[in-house]
Amino acid sequence: MLTVGPVSKMAFQQEKAFCVLCFEVYRSVITVQCEFRAWFRKDAPCRNNVTRWYRRFVETGCLCKGSSSGQPRVSDDNTERVHEAFLRSPHKSVTRASRELDMPKMTLWKVLYKQLCFEPYKMQFMQALISADKVKKA
């Protein structure tokens, strides 16, 4: 192992570009890995990474990571519907609102907390003290 400093799991753009260029020249992942070790003085990326970077560069012309598949954002229309529903009746429960708006409860919670910054409140019931309950200290 030829590591000099702390080993990073993520490859930098310069290292990715180096691997892609070497692969274009040599057409061998093993040779690319040897050149990488000699040039950067650290462990070379695995075979799958080198071929994936090369394929991505040939297909897109860029080494940047593409858009990841994640949950889509809630549309502005739905956010506005939630906002109006809770402005009309702020004491409405999330379950009831999710049925009325035909929206999942978790989506409704996320809109309320993250986008609209609504804070829940908890009612605290306090019991009034009767004169018999008061204890006099002597």
PyMOL commands that set and color helices and strands:
alter all, ss='L'
color gray80, all
select helices_A, chain A and resi 13-26+29-40+47-60+76-88+94-101+105-115
alter helices_A, ss='H'
color red, helices_A
deselect
rebuild
show_as cartoon
